């Protein structure tokens, strides 16, 4: 059973996650409201979740692209990240989100380079 201590620990993890997003990923990642559960969903702005996934994994940050759980063509509502937080100690979030911010920036650069390459090949 989920006791009072577990609820307090989950709240501390969620607070640390929200703080990490705000501190390191503000403007690039928007955390959706979380009231229960073991995962949070965050929307990405102007960068592909698949590219962020690859860059994050290369930096040792485990997450999943939201689009991996969706059928059909990607939309802004499916361009995001699924962030597990139940097994992460609160003190680990700050460093993880610092690495995630670097992954998002690298994915943006890769996305811009890919778009430039497509425009050149279309000319």
ZAFI-413646 format. One record per residue: residue number from 1; residue in three letters; y, x, z of N, C-alpha, C, O in turn. Coordinates in steps of 0.1 Angstrom, whole numbers, plus 5000, padded with zeros to 4 digits. Example, Ala and Ser with C-alpha at 12.3 -4.5 7.8 and 13.67 -1.06 7.14 Angstrom:
<nodes>
[1 'ALA' [4943 5132 5078] [4955 5123 5078] [4967 5132 5078] [4967 5142 5085]]
[2 'SER' [4978 5128 5071] [4989 5137 5071] [5000 5129 5079] [5011 5134 5080]]
</nodes>
This chain:
<nodes>
[1 'UNK' [4988 5008 5000] [5000 5000 5000] [5012 5009 5000] [5012 5020 5005]]
[2 'UNK' [5023 5003 4994] [5035 5011 4993] [5043 5008 5006] [5049 4997 5008]]
[3 'UNK' [5043 5018 5015] [5050 5016 5028] [5065 5020 5027] [5070 5023 5017]]
[4 'UNK' [5071 5018 5039] [5086 5021 5039] [5089 5035 5036] [5099 5037 5029]]
[5 'UNK' [5081 5045 5040] [5084 5059 5037] [5083 5061 5021] [5092 5068 5016]]
[6 'UNK' [5074 5054 5015] [5073 5056 5000] [5085 5050 4993] [5090 5055 4984]]
[7 'UNK' [5090 5039 4998] [5102 5032 4993] [5114 5041 4994] [5122 5043 4985]]
[8 'UNK' [5115 5048 5006] [5127 5057 5008] [5125 5069 4999] [5135 5073 4993]]
[9 'UNK' [5113 5074 4997] [5111 5086 4988] [5114 5082 4974] [5120 5090 4967]]
[10 'UNK' [5110 5070 4969] [5112 5066 4956] [5127 5065 4953] [5132 5068 4943]]
[11 'UNK' [5134 5059 4963] [5149 5057 4962] [5156 5071 4961] [5165 5073 4953]]
[12 'UNK' [5151 5081 4969] [5157 5094 4968] [5154 5101 4954] [5163 5107 4949]]
[13 'UNK' [5143 5099 4949] [5140 5104 4936] [5148 5098 4925] [5154 5104 4916]]
[14 'UNK' [5150 5084 4926] [5158 5077 4916] [5173 5081 4917] [5179 5083 4907]]
[15 'UNK' [5177 5083 4929] [5191 5088 4931] [5193 5102 4925] [5203 5104 4919]]
[16 'UNK' [5184 5111 4927] [5184 5124 4922] [5184 5124 4907] [5191 5132 4900]]
[17 'UNK' [5176 5115 4901] [5175 5114 4887] [5189 5109 4881] [5194 5115 4872]]
[18 'UNK' [5194 5099 4887] [5207 5094 4882] [5218 5104 4884] [5227 5105 4875]]
[19 'UNK' [5218 5112 4895] [5228 5122 4897] [5226 5133 4886] [5236 5138 4880]]
[20 'UNK' [5214 5137 4883] [5211 5147 4872] [5216 5142 4859] [5222 5150 4851]]
[21 'UNK' [5214 5130 4855] [5219 5124 4843] [5234 5125 4842] [5240 5130 4832]]
[22 'UNK' [5240 5120 4853] [5255 5120 4853] [5261 5134 4853] [5271 5136 4846]]
[23 'UNK' [5255 5143 4860] [5260 5157 4861] [5258 5165 4848] [5268 5172 4843]]
[24 'UNK' [5247 5164 4841] [5244 5173 4830] [5243 5166 4817] [5245 5172 4806]]
[25 'UNK' [5241 5153 4816] [5239 5146 4803] [5249 5135 4801] [5246 5127 4792]]
[26 'UNK' [5260 5135 4808] [5269 5124 4807] [5275 5124 4792] [5279 5134 4787]]
[27 'UNK' [5275 5112 4786] [5279 5110 4773] [5268 5111 4763] [5269 5105 4752]]
[28 'UNK' [5258 5118 4766] [5246 5120 4757] [5235 5111 4760] [5227 5107 4752]]
[29 'UNK' [5234 5107 4773] [5223 5099 4778] [5228 5089 4787] [5236 5091 4796]]
[30 'UNK' [5224 5076 4785] [5228 5065 4793] [5216 5059 4800] [5207 5053 4793]]
[31 'UNK' [5215 5060 4813] [5204 5055 4821] [5204 5040 4821] [5214 5034 4825]]
[32 'UNK' [5193 5033 4817] [5192 5019 4819] [5190 5016 4834] [5185 5024 4842]]
[33 'UNK' [5193 5004 4838] [5191 5000 4852] [5176 5000 4855] [5168 4995 4848]]
[34 'UNK' [5173 5006 4867] [5160 5007 4872] [5159 5001 4886] [5167 5004 4895]]
[35 'UNK' [5150 4991 4887] [5149 4984 4900] [5136 4987 4907] [5134 4987 4919]]
[36 'UNK' [5125 4989 4899] [5112 4992 4904] [5105 5001 4894] [5110 5003 4883]]
[37 'UNK' [5094 5006 4898] [5085 5014 4888] [5085 5029 4891] [5091 5034 4900]]
[38 'UNK' [5079 5035 4881] [5077 5050 4882] [5084 5057 4871] [5084 5069 4870]]
[39 'UNK' [5090 5049 4862] [5097 5055 4850] [5111 5049 4848] [5113 5038 4853]]
[40 'UNK' [5119 5057 4842] [5133 5052 4839] [5134 5053 4824] [5128 5062 4818]]
[41 'UNK' [5142 5045 4818] [5145 5046 4803] [5160 5049 4802] [5169 5044 4809]]
[42 'UNK' [5163 5059 4793] [5177 5063 4791] [5179 5063 4776] [5171 5068 4768]]
[43 'UNK' [5190 5057 4772] [5194 5056 4757] [5201 5069 4753] [5209 5075 4761]]
[44 'UNK' [5198 5074 4741] [5204 5085 4736] [5216 5081 4726] [5215 5071 4719]]
[45 'UNK' [5226 5089 4726] [5237 5087 4717] [5238 5098 4706] [5238 5109 4709]]
[46 'UNK' [5237 5093 4694] [5240 5102 4682] [5230 5114 4681] [5233 5125 4676]]
[47 'UNK' [5218 5112 4686] [5207 5123 4684] [5194 5116 4684] [5191 5106 4692]]
[48 'UNK' [5185 5121 4676] [5171 5115 4675] [5162 5118 4687] [5161 5129 4691]]
[49 'UNK' [5156 5108 4692] [5147 5110 4704] [5135 5119 4701] [5131 5126 4710]]
[50 'UNK' [5130 5119 4689] [5119 5127 4685] [5123 5142 4685] [5116 5151 4690]]
[51 'UNK' [5135 5145 4680] [5140 5159 4681] [5143 5163 4696] [5139 5174 4699]]
[52 'UNK' [5148 5154 4704] [5150 5157 4718] [5137 5160 4725] [5136 5169 4733]]
[53 'UNK' [5127 5151 4722] [5114 5153 4728] [5109 5167 4725] [5104 5174 4734]]
[54 'UNK' [5109 5172 4712] [5104 5185 4709] [5112 5196 4716] [5106 5205 4721]]
[55 'UNK' [5125 5195 4716] [5133 5205 4723] [5131 5205 4738] [5131 5216 4744]]
[56 'UNK' [5129 5193 4744] [5127 5193 4758] [5114 5199 4762] [5113 5206 4771]]
[57 'UNK' [5103 5196 4754] [5090 5201 4757] [5090 5216 4756] [5084 5223 4764]]
[58 'UNK' [5098 5222 4746] [5099 5236 4745] [5106 5243 4757] [5104 5255 4759]]
[59 'UNK' [5113 5235 4764] [5120 5240 4776] [5113 5236 4789] [5119 5238 4800]]
[60 'UNK' [5101 5230 4788] [5093 5227 4800] [5097 5214 4807] [5094 5212 4818]]
[61 'UNK' [5104 5205 4799] [5108 5192 4805] [5098 5182 4798] [5099 5180 4786]]
[62 'UNK' [5090 5175 4807] [5081 5165 4802] [5088 5151 4802] [5093 5147 4812]]
[63 'UNK' [5087 5145 4790] [5093 5131 4788] [5086 5126 4776] [5079 5133 4769]]
[64 'UNK' [5089 5114 4773] [5084 5107 4760] [5096 5101 4753] [5105 5096 4759]]
[65 'UNK' [5095 5102 4739] [5105 5094 4732] [5102 5079 4732] [5091 5075 4731]]
[66 'UNK' [5112 5071 4735] [5110 5057 4736] [5104 5051 4723] [5097 5042 4723]]
[67 'UNK' [5108 5057 4711] [5104 5052 4698] [5088 5053 4697] [5083 5046 4689]]
[68 'UNK' [5082 5062 4705] [5067 5063 4704] [5060 5051 4709] [5049 5048 4706]]
[69 'UNK' [5067 5042 4716] [5062 5030 4722] [5066 5018 4713] [5062 5006 4717]]
[70 'UNK' [5072 5020 4702] [5077 5009 4694] [5071 5008 4680] [5067 5018 4675]]
[71 'UNK' [5070 4996 4675] [5065 4994 4662] [5077 4991 4652] [5087 4986 4657]]
[72 'UNK' [5075 4995 4640] [5086 4992 4630] [5096 5004 4630] [5095 5014 4636]]
[73 'UNK' [5107 5001 4622] [5117 5011 4620] [5125 5013 4633] [5127 5004 4640]]
[74 'UNK' [5129 5026 4635] [5137 5029 4646] [5151 5021 4646] [5156 5019 4636]]
[75 'UNK' [5155 5017 4658] [5168 5011 4660] [5175 5018 4671] [5169 5026 4679]]
[76 'UNK' [5188 5015 4673] [5195 5021 4685] [5188 5018 4698] [5189 5025 4707]]
[77 'UNK' [5182 5006 4699] [5176 5001 4711] [5163 5009 4714] [5158 5009 4725]]
[78 'UNK' [5157 5015 4704] [5145 5022 4706] [5147 5038 4705] [5137 5045 4706]]
[79 'UNK' [5159 5042 4704] [5162 5056 4704] [5166 5061 4718] [5178 5060 4722]]
[80 'UNK' [5156 5065 4726] [5158 5068 4740] [5147 5077 4745] [5138 5081 4738]]
[81 'UNK' [5147 5079 4758] [5137 5087 4765] [5131 5079 4776] [5138 5071 4783]]
[82 'UNK' [5118 5081 4778] [5111 5075 4790] [5110 5087 4800] [5103 5097 4797]]
[83 'UNK' [5116 5086 4811] [5116 5096 4821] [5108 5092 4833] [5111 5083 4841]]
[84 'UNK' [5097 5099 4836] [5089 5097 4848] [5095 5104 4860] [5100 5115 4858]]
[85 'UNK' [5096 5097 4871] [5102 5103 4883] [5094 5102 4895] [5098 5108 4905]]
[86 'UNK' [5083 5095 4895] [5076 5093 4908] [5069 5105 4913] [5068 5106 4926]]
[87 'UNK' [5066 5115 4905] [5059 5127 4910] [5068 5139 4910] [5063 5150 4912]]
[88 'UNK' [5081 5137 4909] [5090 5148 4909] [5098 5148 4922] [5103 5138 4926]]
[89 'UNK' [5098 5160 4928] [5106 5162 4940] [5121 5161 4937] [5125 5166 4927]]
[90 'UNK' [5129 5154 4945] [5143 5152 4942] [5150 5165 4939] [5159 5165 4931]]
[91 'UNK' [5147 5176 4946] [5154 5188 4944] [5152 5195 4930] [5158 5204 4927]]
[92 'UNK' [5142 5190 4923] [5138 5195 4910] [5146 5189 4899] [5147 5195 4888]]
[93 'UNK' [5153 5178 4901] [5159 5170 4890] [5171 5178 4884] [5173 5178 4872]]
[94 'UNK' [5179 5184 4893] [5191 5191 4888] [5188 5201 4877] [5194 5201 4866]]
[95 'UNK' [5179 5210 4880] [5175 5220 4870] [5168 5214 4858] [5170 5219 4846]]
[96 'UNK' [5160 5203 4860] [5154 5197 4848] [5164 5191 4839] [5163 5192 4827]]
[97 'UNK' [5174 5184 4845] [5185 5178 4836] [5194 5188 4830] [5200 5186 4819]]
[98 'UNK' [5195 5200 4836] [5203 5211 4830] [5195 5215 4817] [5201 5217 4807]]
[99 'UNK' [5182 5216 4818] [5174 5220 4806] [5174 5209 4796] [5174 5212 4784]]
[100 'UNK' [5173 5196 4801] [5174 5185 4791] [5187 5185 4784] [5187 5182 4772]]
[101 'UNK' [5198 5187 4790] [5211 5188 4784] [5211 5198 4773] [5216 5196 4762]]
[102 'UNK' [5205 5210 4775] [5204 5220 4765] [5195 5216 4753] [5198 5219 4742]]
[103 'UNK' [5184 5208 4757] [5175 5203 4746] [5183 5193 4738] [5181 5193 4725]]
[104 'UNK' [5191 5184 4744] [5198 5174 4736] [5208 5181 4727] [5209 5177 4715]]
[105 'UNK' [5215 5191 4732] [5224 5199 4723] [5217 5206 4712] [5222 5205 4700]]
[106 'UNK' [5206 5212 4714] [5198 5218 4704] [5193 5208 4694] [5193 5211 4682]]
[107 'UNK' [5189 5196 4698] [5184 5186 4689] [5196 5181 4680] [5194 5178 4669]]
[108 'UNK' [5208 5180 4686] [5220 5176 4678] [5222 5186 4667] [5224 5182 4656]]
[109 'UNK' [5221 5199 4671] [5223 5209 4660] [5213 5208 4650] [5216 5209 4638]]
[110 'UNK' [5200 5207 4654] [5189 5205 4644] [5191 5193 4635] [5188 5194 4623]]
[111 'UNK' [5196 5182 4641] [5198 5170 4633] [5209 5172 4623] [5208 5167 4612]]
[112 'UNK' [5220 5179 4627] [5231 5181 4618] [5226 5190 4606] [5229 5188 4595]]
[113 'UNK' [5218 5200 4610] [5213 5210 4599] [5204 5202 4590] [5204 5205 4578]]
[114 'UNK' [5196 5193 4595] [5187 5186 4587] [5195 5177 4577] [5191 5175 4565]]
[115 'UNK' [5205 5170 4582] [5213 5161 4574] [5221 5169 4563] [5222 5164 4552]]
[116 'UNK' [5225 5181 4566] [5232 5189 4556] [5222 5193 4545] [5225 5193 4534]]
[117 'UNK' [5210 5197 4549] [5200 5200 4540] [5196 5189 4530] [5194 5191 4519]]
[118 'UNK' [5196 5177 4536] [5193 5165 4527] [5204 5162 4517] [5202 5159 4506]]
[119 'UNK' [5216 5164 4522] [5228 5162 4513] [5228 5172 4502] [5231 5169 4490]]
[120 'UNK' [5225 5185 4505] [5224 5195 4495] [5213 5193 4485] [5215 5195 4473]]
[121 'UNK' [5202 5188 4489] [5190 5186 4480] [5193 5174 4472] [5187 5173 4461]]
[122 'UNK' [5201 5164 4476] [5204 5152 4469] [5214 5155 4458] [5215 5147 4448]]
[123 'UNK' [5222 5166 4459] [5232 5169 4449] [5227 5174 4436] [5234 5177 4427]]
</nodes>
